[in-house]
Amino acid sequence: ERFRNLAKRISSRRLRRIAAVSQEVREVILRDWKAPPDRVALIHNGIRLPDRGIDPAERVAGRAALGIGPQEQAVLAVGVLRPVKAFHVLLEAFSIYSTVHTNARLFVAGDGPLRAELEANAQRLGLGDRASFLGIRQDVETLLPLFDLYAMSSVSEGLSISILEAMAAGLPVVATRVGGNPEVVADGTTGLLVPPGDPRALADAIGHILCCPARARAMGVEGRTRVRAHFSLSQMASAYERLYEAAR
């Protein structure tokens, strides 16, 4: 690690500009790379915005295809199944929540080295078919509008594309207060932020949103508006254009 940081410090002195995707990433670059502050720009990630919302009939059909019942609450999480994503914390949190709310379902889209372990954890927690592992999906943008809540349990993030996509799809978000998450999720307005590694706090946040559909819908609307206002692909591209111009 010491040699990596040394290499970063040397290279940062030779770079004319450095882009950081979140304020926390920028602070790490300034602290560990010793980069000059005037060379480190904050440019948030941006995404392509959905062309349209989902038709109610499409939503019903899509949920049915996933085996989600009309009265069931459905939570989606997306990511590589590796330690930094802390899916074991999400499984424990969902176990706490679904013990009381037995109509809740959790779906995890993604694959990785911890999949077998996480599937075993789900069985150990007694989740049974209330937790489903979907594997790698190429249709996440289509999946998102089928769900009621997006959840993230990571212990570290830069600036999450998956959270941006979930908010753009109109989902309220429960996420850990790490990395760029607080710069994206307006706590109490577009979702809720919780400490990392705390399944009880994550379970409580999930319940706070899912137990009030009106609140969940309002958060989803605010989230979509926030992404359109601050995290579009065109805004990101314009920021990089300005950065390149400044470096000429």
Secondary structure, 3 states (H helix, E strand, C coil): CHHHHHHHHHHHHHCCCEEECCHHHHHHHHHHCCCCHHHEEECCCCECCCCCCCCHHHHHHHHHHCCCCCCCEEEEEECCCCHHHCHHHHHHHHHHHHHHCCCEEEEEEECCCCHHHHHHHHHHCCCHHHEEEEECCCCHHHHHHHCCEEECCCCCCCCCHHHHHHHHCCCCEEEECCCCHHHHCCECCCEEEECCCCHHHHHHHHHHHHCCHHHHHHHHHHHHHHHHHHCEHHHHHHHHHHHHHHHC
